[in-house]
Amino acid sequence: MFPIEKLEKSPTPLYYYDLKLLQDTLQAIKDAIPDDRFKVHYAIKACNNPQVIKVIADAGFGADCVSGGEILQALEAGIAPEKIVYAGVGKTDAEILLGLEKGIGCFNVESIEELEVINDLALKAGKVAPIAFRINPNIDAHTHEYITTGLAENKFGIPHHLEKEAVKKAKEMKGVRLKGLHFHIGSQITINEPFALLSHRVNSMQDDYAKQGITFETINVGGGLGIDYDDPDGNPIPDFKSYFSTFARDLNLRHGQELHFELGRSVVGQCGSLITRVLYVKKGAGKQFVILDAGFPDLIRPALYGAHHKIENLSAALRASEADGSKDTTAVYDIVGPICESTDCFGKDERLPITQRGDIIALRSAGAYGEAMASGYNTRPLPSSLLA
Ligand SMILES: *Cc1c(COP(=O)(O)O)cnc(C)c1O
């Protein structure tokens, strides 16, 4: 629930994170894990708010990082280096050296070119880099309009025809230790089928490698579990039980092997809302516009992906609970931001309670890829944040 009095006194735009829901979500993940060989790494890029990371770190999760900056944030939050994994197609030398120096748990390597650089840098530093190969499993998730990353045409991972060569090379190198295989097929996946497909793909790959006498300590299946953007109150916590049990049922872990996950959106998506104030209710030609003090620099998903976040007028809800009249109290509005771009729109023809200047509006399910993607476009300040 929203601490409405606190929010009314806060500067807006503001990212509000519901601490209780975040903690309940983390507990739900722990409760859903069927097997202590399953290890969850939180994908920091979903929300890099230091207070949020701290709560997740305190709950005992590892971190999935995609930059040197995120590695430092994970360490600062108290996450042990060996529980940090590091992915990305464009790791810089400085970032690789940082990972080596801090002793992170695994570099998820995305190309043979990168493998060679990591090996060189590790040898020069007198270290051995633990690595996994990110494999592009070519799982077609197109039909369901996911945000796909696991298709052959994507830039991610080692292409299938080079995989054997990469493994052979790594086995011969002295600066790397090949620990595992890594996959990540996409984001906002709300059915289990692609995860089952991925599990079967992993099984057949492991069978092939076993024939050559090659085994792995870890299999990392990435993240991608989706959230319910339409009904955040009905489904505040994703169905982690069903997600993990798909892997428990379909993926054959070998003796002593760990199964790693990199969950981002499903951990933090529902606990965050972008809180914004109504600046103007503007009468247009045949339309009414609610103009907010938040725009796409604060929350870019609608402009970038055509995403929709549920829009809630918290002040009007409060007025309604105090009033006893039964007149028509709703109207239809376009909900827009202040930026000079037509894509700066959070909702078209939305039915909301009668809305007034100064009302507090919540854009729901904005915890993931919200604050982390905010920019200062138009020389506007970044949104502030509150975890409570
Ligand atoms: C973005 C990303 C994740 C997290 O994805 P979610 O959809 O937020 O769970 C996990 N692993 C890798 C490699 C990523 O790039």
The ligand as an ORCA input file, in Angstrom:
! r2SCAN-3c Opt
* xyz 0 1
  C      18.928     -8.340    -18.524
  C      19.531     -9.645    -18.194
  C      18.977    -10.438    -17.198
  C      17.718    -10.071    -16.440
  O      16.596    -10.146    -17.241
  P      15.124     -9.980    -16.605
  O      14.227    -10.117    -17.777
  O      15.059     -8.634    -15.988
  O      14.937    -11.077    -15.604
  C      19.611    -11.635    -16.900
  N      20.733    -12.017    -17.547
  C      21.296    -11.265    -18.513
  C      22.523    -11.745    -19.178
  C      20.719    -10.069    -18.877
  O      21.262     -9.338    -19.845
*
